[in-house]
């Protein structure tokens, strides 16, 4: 079961479904359905062109930091140039995340995630000092309930937790000098590189598993279980298996340390007993060490399994994914704002915002914090909506088509 947060800007509908839902309301001027569909295509094409430019900017400025690049660079950038590229990339990347209606995960959220117990019963440690920059963004926040098993499956508990539909991670590692100075091994990443990852269906309590250098640690209860088992098993071995060997060793040490003047003669039989005892002790220690390692490996497998199904994309691939998501959100916002201004007439920003949010809740049972300011700014920039006396007026559909068509024709004017 899940309960959606009511302050989410994300509209969880496909753009095509939004257009179809507008048409099915049957409020458009008679005979203008095809014109409205064409206008939606023009809006989509215009935004697609704009976001293609953003994608090229992101790719160009991320290239020097991409750890997965398979192309050869034909020039060496100075330190100043690299800093400028990193800064421009970060700014545009955040703009795209915002357009895709992602929200920043605050430092407080991260601290709470590190303090909360993992839903997968895995304790992780993160070396934050390895990073020079860490930014997390999420989209789609829900309260979910789930049933977990405790005490080896003998007890079931129902828990409620915060879950994120999508989480974007932006991390920049420190340079080589830092890792060399602190004598830290580098195997899974390139010092100074920037990694970008996109995950889905992530519980807030498990955000730490998304860090690239997280390490599995044994929980206190796991240490207690293994330690208790080792102590109990050791006591049994001492009493039942090593008694004869301990008697021989006690006599030897007493004589060597001067506590007894009675010399001890070790027979071949006693040597066999002593060797057998040492072998049993060594076998017991190895068995307990294997238990510890196997339990840790199970935790690592649980972590790997969860990450495998939660990972959506990495590095440069994330850029394409987010650009597409931003396009979709921008299109849905612009189309809905234009549609309601067309069928219901001029409105203030507040009236239009309330109308769209009420329609989304009534039609699809969605509580959305609609981005009315962003939607109207796009329509004003396109010239298909005008503002008069704090009210917004939509151009007729055919006139809006001509305006967007003329704007498109002027994009490549030299």
Secondary structure, DSSP 8 states (H G I E B T S, - for coil): -EEE-TT-----S-HHHHHHHHHHTT-S-TT-HHHHHHHHHHHHHHHHHHHHHHHHHHHHHHGGG-TT--S--SS---HHHHHHHHHHHHHHHHHHHHHTT-EE--HHHHHHHHHS--TTS-EEE--GGGEEEEEEEEEEEEEEEEEEEETTTTEEEEEEEEEEEEEEEEEEE--HHHHHHTT----SS-TT-EEEEEEEEEEGGGGGGGSTT-EEE--HHHHHHHHHHHHHHHHHHHHHTSHHHHHHHHHHHHHHTTS--------HHHHHHHHHHHHHHHHHHHHHHHHHHHHHHHHHHHHHHHHHHHEEEETHHHHHHHHHHHHHHHHHHHHHHHHHHHHH--B-HHHHHHHHHHHHHHHH-------HHHHHHHHHHHTSEEEETTEEEE--HHHHHHHHHHHHHTTT--
